[in-house]
Amino acid sequence: MLDYPLKFTPILKEKIWGGNKLKDILNKHSVVENLGESWEISGVQDNVSVVENGSLRGTSLKKLIEENKGYLLGEKIYEQFGNDFPLLIKFIDASTELSVQLHPNDRLAKKRHNSFGKTEMWYIMQADNNAKINVGFKETISRDDYLQALEAGEITKLLNFEEVKKGDSFFINTGKVHAIGAGVLLAEIQQTSDITYRIYDWDRKDADGNGRELHTALAIDAIDFERKDDFKLSYDKNINQSSNIARCQYFTTNYLPIKGKLKKDYSDLDSFVIYMCVSGQAEISVKGNSENIKQGQTILIPANIQKVEIEGEDCELLEVCIN
């Protein structure tokens, strides 16, 4: 029954740029040295999350949706997405730079890959001194400017870099070039899609001396060459209040700091709710059933649950839904 907070077994991903923070800071259990991503809730084909707690333990997210439909997702969300979970929730650790990349919009992704596009946002959980991310270009450039720089191996001269610290948040529209820099640990909320176009990988080689595949031809029609200051997000930090960080047609993300007890009423929300714990810990209680959530853990509250009680001290949650 959908009467308790659902946890899922993290799907851990080794990456050439990964590190140890997912293990050392977020307590993910893995023997992999270069642990880059923890997929917390995923409906991506061949990477479907499985419940790890309670009476539904061992049940896949796909089966949960098939059996519970709007009770799990929300009626309007189920009408739109059917048995496909609409979001992919991750924690990411970049020990070295990710490739400079971008994601196609819904139209291109549907045409080329029969997939959703990939609009996403980042919340910085921890950053080393002077750690940076790339978001967009320094200034508006032409297609020819871009191709010339790419050919000359000077694409990084065109990129906009932002120094980051804990609590910073960024919105990444489709088409915007971007790269998580070395020393950054973050939470990512995105559309359910695993379509990425790499345009530059820092001349990195694998153990066999080979570079990773680039997607120059696919990317050229997907890139937004215009400089837009639409990426840095600001939000309030009022204790025991949901303060909006990002809202778009694909997801809404709020910042929710907890001190003491808080009762949430989702009666007017036709959506599941996801809590990502980015600091501290809290107890999440629904219908007399409770589950502890700690930094680096994620909980899904089914849409049919309207009343939630949260209790914690100095806990920071990201509250994610679709509305």
C-alpha positions in Angstrom: 0.0 0.0 0.0 1.1 3.6 -0.7 0.9 4.6 2.9 4.6 5.3 3.8 7.6 7.3 2.6 9.3 5.4 -0.1 13.1 5.0 -0.4 14.8 3.5 -3.4 18.1 1.7 -3.7 20.6 4.1 -5.3 21.9 3.2 -8.7 25.6 4.0 -8.6 27.6 5.0 -11.7 31.3 4.9 -12.2 32.6 7.8 -14.3 36.0 8.8 -15.6 35.6 12.1 -13.8 34.1 10.6 -10.6 35.7 10.7 -7.1 35.0 9.7 -3.5 32.6 12.3 -2.1 29.5 10.2 -2.7 31.1 7.6 -0.5 32.9 9.8 2.0 30.3 12.6 2.4 27.0 11.0 1.3 27.8 7.5 2.6 27.1 5.6 -0.6 28.4 2.1 -0.4 30.6 1.2 -3.3 34.1 -0.3 -4.0 34.4 1.8 -7.1 37.1 4.4 -7.0 35.7 6.9 -9.5 32.1 7.0 -8.3 30.5 9.9 -10.2 26.7 9.6 -9.9 24.1 8.2 -7.6 20.8 7.9 -9.4 18.3 8.2 -6.5 15.0 7.8 -8.4 15.0 6.7 -12.0 12.6 5.4 -14.6 15.3 5.4 -17.3 15.2 2.1 -19.3 17.6 -0.5 -17.9 18.1 1.8 -14.9 14.7 1.6 -13.1 14.8 2.2 -9.4 13.7 -0.4 -6.9 12.1 0.2 -3.5 14.4 -0.6 -0.6 12.1 -0.1 2.4 8.8 -1.3 3.8 6.2 -3.7 2.5 6.9 -2.7 -1.1 10.6 -3.6 -0.9 11.9 -5.1 -4.1 9.2 -3.5 -6.2 10.4 -1.6 -9.3 9.3 2.0 -9.9 7.8 0.9 -13.2 5.6 -1.7 -11.5 4.6 0.8 -8.8 3.3 3.2 -11.4 1.5 0.4 -13.4 -0.3 -0.7 -10.3 -1.0 2.7 -8.7 -1.2 5.1 -11.6 -2.4 8.5 -10.4 -2.3 7.5 -6.8 1.5 7.5 -7.0 2.2 10.2 -9.6 -0.8 12.4 -9.5 -3.8 12.2 -11.9 -2.7 14.8 -14.4 0.9 13.6 -14.4 -0.2 10.1 -15.1 -2.5 11.3 -17.9 0.6 13.0 -19.5 3.3 10.4 -18.8 1.5 7.1 -18.4 3.8 4.5 -16.9 7.0 6.6 -17.4 8.4 8.4 -14.4 8.9 12.0 -15.5 12.0 13.0 -13.4 15.5 11.7 -12.8 17.0 12.5 -9.4 20.7 12.4 -8.9 23.7 13.2 -6.7 26.9 14.0 -8.6 30.5 14.2 -7.6 33.0 15.7 -10.0 36.6 15.0 -9.0 37.7 16.3 -12.4 35.7 18.3 -15.0 32.8 16.8 -16.8 32.8 17.2 -20.5 31.5 20.4 -22.0 28.0 19.3 -23.1 24.4 20.3 -23.8 21.1 18.5 -24.1 18.5 18.7 -26.8 15.0 20.1 -26.3 11.9 17.9 -26.4 11.3 18.3 -30.2 14.9 17.3 -31.2 15.0 14.5 -28.6 11.7 13.0 -29.8 12.7 13.2 -33.4 16.2 11.8 -33.0 16.0 9.5 -30.0 12.3 9.0 -29.2 13.1 10.5 -25.8 12.3 13.5 -23.7 14.6 16.5 -23.8 16.7 17.3 -20.7 16.0 20.5 -18.8 17.8 20.3 -15.4 18.9 22.2 -12.3 21.8 21.9 -9.9 22.0 22.6 -6.2 25.6 22.8 -4.9 26.0 20.7 -1.8 29.8 21.2 -1.3 32.5 22.8 -3.3 36.3 22.9 -2.9 38.1 26.2 -2.8 37.9 28.0 -6.2 35.7 25.3 -7.7 33.9 26.4 -10.8 31.2 25.3 -13.2 30.6 26.3 -16.9 27.2 27.6 -17.8 26.7 29.1 -21.2 29.0 31.3 -23.3 30.7 34.5 -22.2 28.9 36.4 -24.9 26.6 35.7 -27.8 28.5 34.1 -30.6 27.8 32.9 -34.1 27.7 29.3 -35.4 30.9 30.0 -37.4 32.6 31.5 -34.3 31.8 28.3 -32.4 33.0 25.9 -35.2 36.3 27.8 -35.6 37.0 27.7 -31.9 36.1 24.0 -31.8 38.4 23.2 -34.7 41.2 25.2 -33.1 40.8 23.4 -29.8 40.0 26.8 -28.1 36.3 26.3 -27.2 37.0 27.0 -23.5 37.9 30.6 -24.4 34.3 31.2 -25.3 32.8 29.6 -22.1 31.4 31.4 -19.1 32.7 30.0 -15.8 31.1 30.7 -12.4 32.8 30.1 -9.0 30.5 28.2 -6.7 29.8 27.5 -3.1 27.4 25.5 -1.0 23.8 26.6 -1.5 24.3 28.0 -5.0 21.7 26.8 -7.5 21.6 26.9 -11.3 19.0 26.2 -14.0 20.3 24.6 -17.2 17.9 25.1 -20.1 18.1 22.8 -23.1 20.7 24.0 -25.6 22.9 25.7 -23.0 26.5 24.4 -23.0 27.6 23.5 -19.5 30.1 21.5 -17.4 30.4 20.7 -13.7 33.9 21.6 -12.6 36.4 19.7 -10.5 35.7 19.7 -6.8 31.9 20.1 -7.0 29.3 17.9 -5.2 25.7 18.6 -6.2 22.1 17.5 -6.4 20.5 17.4 -9.8 16.9 17.4 -10.8 16.1 16.8 -14.4 13.6 15.5 -17.0 13.8 11.7 -17.5 16.4 11.6 -20.2 19.9 10.3 -20.6 20.6 12.2 -23.9 23.8 14.2 -23.7 25.8 15.8 -26.6 29.5 16.1 -25.7 31.3 18.9 -27.6 34.7 18.9 -25.7 36.3 16.6 -23.2 39.4 18.5 -22.1 41.6 16.2 -24.4 41.1 13.5 -21.9 42.2 9.9 -22.7 41.2 6.6 -21.2 43.5 3.8 -20.1 43.9 2.7 -23.7 44.7 6.2 -24.9 41.3 6.8 -26.5 39.2 9.9 -26.2 35.5 9.8 -25.4 33.0 10.1 -28.3 32.1 13.7 -29.2 28.8 14.6 -30.8 29.8 17.6 -32.9 27.3 17.1 -35.7 24.3 16.3 -33.4 25.1 19.3 -31.2 25.3 22.0 -33.8 21.6 22.2 -34.3 20.8 22.0 -30.6 23.1 24.7 -29.2 21.8 28.0 -28.0 24.6 30.4 -29.1 23.0 33.4 -27.3 24.4 34.7 -24.0 21.5 34.6 -21.5 21.8 35.4 -17.8 19.0 33.0 -16.9 20.9 30.4 -15.0 21.8 31.7 -11.5 18.9 31.1 -9.1 18.1 33.1 -6.0 15.8 32.0 -3.2 14.8 32.7 0.4 16.1 30.6 3.4 13.3 31.0 5.9 13.2 28.2 8.5 10.3 25.7 8.2 9.1 27.3 5.0 9.2 26.1 1.4 11.0 28.7 -0.7 10.9 28.3 -4.4 14.3 27.8 -6.2 13.1 26.8 -9.6 9.8 26.4 -11.4 9.3 25.2 -15.0 6.9 23.0 -16.9 8.9 20.0 -16.0 9.4 20.4 -12.2 9.2 22.7 -9.2 12.0 22.7 -6.7 11.8 24.4 -3.3 14.4 24.9 -0.5 13.0 23.6 2.8 15.2 24.1 6.0 13.9 22.2 9.0 14.3 23.1 12.7 11.9 21.3 15.0 8.5 20.0 13.8 6.8 21.0 10.6 3.4 19.8 9.2 3.0 19.9 5.4 -0.4 19.8 3.7 -0.4 18.8 0.1 -4.2 18.6 -0.4 -4.1 21.1 -3.2 -1.2 19.4 -5.0 -1.8 16.8 -7.7 1.7 15.4 -7.7 4.1 13.1 -5.9 6.7 14.9 -3.7 10.4 14.1 -3.5 12.6 15.1 -0.6 16.4 15.2 -1.2 18.3 15.7 2.0 21.3 18.0 1.2 22.3 18.5 4.9 21.6 17.1 8.3 18.8 14.6 8.9 15.1 14.4 9.6 12.2 12.1 10.4 9.5 12.0 7.7 6.1 10.7 9.0 2.9 9.9 7.1 -0.2 8.0 8.3 1.6 6.9 11.4 4.6 5.5 9.3 8.0 7.2 9.6 11.3 7.0 7.8 14.6 8.7 8.6 16.3 10.7 5.9 20.0 11.7 6.1 22.3 13.8 4.0 22.6 12.1 0.6 19.3 10.3 0.9 16.0 10.7 -1.0 12.4 9.9 -0.2 9.3 9.9 -2.4 5.9 10.7 -1.0 3.1 9.3 -3.2 0.5 11.7 -4.6 -2.3 10.2 -2.6 -0.7 11.2 0.7 -1.8 14.7 1.7 -0.4 15.1 5.2 3.3 14.9 6.0 5.1 15.7 9.3 8.8 16.5 9.3 11.0 16.7 12.4 14.7 17.5 12.5 17.3 19.9 13.6 19.3 21.9 11.1 18.2 19.8 8.2 18.0 21.1 4.7 15.7 19.5 2.1 15.0 20.0 -1.5 11.3 19.6 -2.1 10.5 18.5 -5.6 7.2 18.1 -7.4 5.4 18.9 -10.7 2.8 21.7 -10.6 
